[in-house]
Amino acid sequence: MKFKLIRSNKRFLYKGIIVEPQVRDFFTGRIWTRSNTPFHQEKVNAYIQQNYFNVKSGITSQPKGIFLRQSFTCNRCYNQIQHEFVQYNCAKCEKICVYCRHCINMGRVTSCTNLILWNGPLPLKYQKHVLDWDGTYTPAQKQAAQELTESMNNKRSHLVHAVCGAGKTEILFPAVLHALNKGLRVCIATPRTDVVLELFPRFQKVFPNTNIHALYGNAPKQAGFSQLVLSTTHQLFRFENAFDVELVDEADAFPYTIDLALQQAVLKAKKEGAPIAFVTATPSTQILNTVKKENWSYSFIPKRYHNHPLPVPRFEALWSYEKGITRGKIPLKLIEWTEKRLSNREPFLIFFPTIQLMQKAIPLFQRMNEKILSVHAEDEHRKEKVIKLRNEEIPGLLTTTILERGITINNVQVAVVGAESKIFTSSALIQISGRVGRNVQFPEGDIVFFHHGITAEMDEARNEILRLNKEGFGS
C-alpha cells in the first residue's frame, strides 16, 4: 500500500492513500465480503477508513407480522426466502447470528458480516476497441444486429428471438463494440457455465484489444479492469450497480427461470436505467409477457444463417429402457443407433434424464468403444471432455441436460434417452434438437427422441420446430 506523506518539524505525517490500480480494478462494481478478499485485511481496513468503500451489513432484518417475527434479507443475493436463513451460535460475536444458504457456495454471508462496495476513483476506460471479424450477415441477422445496437444506444430493453443456429452470438458483436467504444461497461450473462466457456474464446478472438473476464465457479484469477465481462448469472451476486449494458444469453434456461434471486441479481448488477437484452431461441411465456408489458423492442429470426431448415426430431419407442440399463443391457435400438454413429465416424451426444441412469449406462457403452465418455454439471473435467469431442479425440459423450445449450460440434448426431421424462421440457427438447445441423458443411443430421410413451412436451417441441420451418421457408 502506498501513502501520501508530508514533512513537518522533521516528522512524517500521514495524509492519505494513493489508490493501487489492482485494488481499484478488482472492486469496481463488485460487492464483496469484507473479511474474505484477495487483499490483506489491514489494507482493506485502511481503504475503508479513508472512505474508499461503502460498508453495509450482510443480512438485515425487520419485524414482520402480528407476532413481530424477524424477516431477513441477504444484501448480496437479495434472497428473502425465510427458510433459507439459518440461525447459529456465532463464535465471532458470541451471539446467535443468521446466515444465508442461498448464496453460501460463494462464501458465507451472515448478520455479523460486512459487505463492501467500492466508493473510490474509477478505472480509465479503454477507448480503442476493435472488432476483428470477417464474417457476413444474412439480411435477418443484419437487421437484428442493427435493431439491438439501436435499442442499447437508446437505453431500451430488447429481445432477440432467433432459432438455434441462427448466429445469435454474431448478432451481439456490433452492439457490444458500440457500447465499449462509448466507454460503457458491458456484461454478457448466462445461466450455464458451458455457455460462458463456449463464448469466451470467441469474444477473445474478435475483440483482440479488449480485456475480457470470464466469471464462473472456480474460474482462474484474471487481472486488470474488464470492460467486457462474460459471467454466469450466479456470479452476478457479487456485482452491484456495475454495468451500463447487460445482455442475457439463454434467459429461459434453468435455473434462471425459476430462481427469483438470480433474476434480481441481473437487475442488481446493472446501473439504474441501463438497458437489458435477452437472447434466446425459446423465450418463455414470462419473458414474452415482460417484453409486451414493458414495451421492449423485438427482433425475430425464424431460420438459420446457412439457410437450411431445422432438423425435425423423430420419435422412437424404447420400452422399459431404464429397467434394461439397470440390469446391464442397452436396448437394441439404442445399440444400433450408436453403432451407426461409430461406423460413420459421426460425433454424437446422448442425453439422459438423470446422472444415476447415465452412470449405469456409461460402462455398457464403453464396451462398444472405450473412448466414449460421460459428463454432467459436477464433472470437473467437462470442459476438457467437450473439447475432446470437438477435436474428434473421442467418438461421443453421454450427458445430462447440462449440454442442451451453448455447444456447437460439427456434424454432431443427437439422441435423447427417456424423452418423456419431466426434465425434458419442450424448450429443453428444442434446444437439444438445435445442436444438430448447425454447420454450413453439415446442415442436416439425426435427432431422435427415444421414449417410453410420447408426451405433450415432445409433441410441442416437434410442432414448434415444424412451425419455425414453415415460417422461415413457407412450406
JOGIPE-V32076 format. One line per field, one symbol per residue. phi: phi as a letter, one per 40 degrees, with the letter a starting at -180 (. if undefined). psi: psi as a letter, one per 40 degrees, with the letter a starting at -180 (. if undefined). burial: b if it has 16 or more other C-alpha atoms within 10 Angstrom, else e. A space follows every 10 residues. Layout:
phi=???
psi=???
burial=???
This chain:
phi=.bbcbbcafg bcbcbibccc dccdcccdgc bbcccabcbc cccccccccc gcbcbaccbb bacagccfcc bbbcccbgcb ccccbbcacc ccbfbcbbbc ccbccbhcbb cbccbbbcbc ccccccbbcb bbabcbccdc cccccccccc ccccfbcabb bbcdgcgccc ccdcccddcc ccgccbbbba cbdccccccd ccccccbccb cbbbbadgcc cbcgcbcbbb acccccdcba fbbcabbbcf cccccdcbbc cccccccccc ccgccbbbba cbccdccccc dcccfccabb bcacccgbcc cccbbbcbcf cccccccgbc ddcccccccc ccccfbcabb cbcbcccccc cdccccccac ccbbaacccc bccccccccc cgcbcabcac cdbcbgbbbd fcbbbbcgcc cccccccccc ccccccgccc cbcbicbbcc abhcbccccc cccccccccc ccbga
psi=iiihiihhfe ihhhdahhhh ddddddehei hihdegieii ddddddddde feiihiidhi iiihidefih hihhedeehe hdeehhiihh ddefihihih ddfdeeihhi eeihiihhea iiihhhefii hgheiiiidd dddddddddd dddefhiihh hhiheefddd dddddddddd eeeihhhhii ehdddddddd dddddegdeh hhhhhihfii ihiihhehhh iiddeedeih fdidhhhhhf eeiieddehd dddddddddi iheiiihhhi eghidddddd dddefiihih heiidefiih hhiihhhghf ddddddefhh iddddddddd dddefhiihh hididddddd dddddeddhe ehiiiidehd fddddddddd efdidihhia edfeifhhhh fiihihhfee iddgiddddd dddedifdid egeiihhhhh ifhhiddddd dddddddddd ddef.
burial=eeeeeeeeee eeeeeeeeee eebbbbbbbb bbbbeeeeee eeebeebbee ebbebbbbbb eeeeeeeeee ebbbbbbbbb beeebeeeee eeeeeebbbb bbbeeeeebb bbbbbbbbbb eebeebeebe beeeeeeeeb bebbbebbbb bbbeebbbbb bbbbbbbbeb bbbbbbbbbb eebbbbbbbb bbbbbbbbbb eebeebbeeb bbbbbbeeee eeeebbbbbb bbbbbbbbbb bbbbbbbbbb bbbeebbeee bbbbbbbbbb beebbbbbbb bbbeeebeee beeeebbbbe bbbbbbebbb bbbebbbbee bbeebeeebb beebeeebee bbeeebbbbb bbbebebbbb bbbbbeeebe ebbbbbbeee ebeebbebbb eeebbbbbbb bbbbbbbbbb bbbbbbbbbb beebbbbbbb bbbbbbbbbe eebbbbbbbb bbebbebbeb bbbbbbebbe ebeee
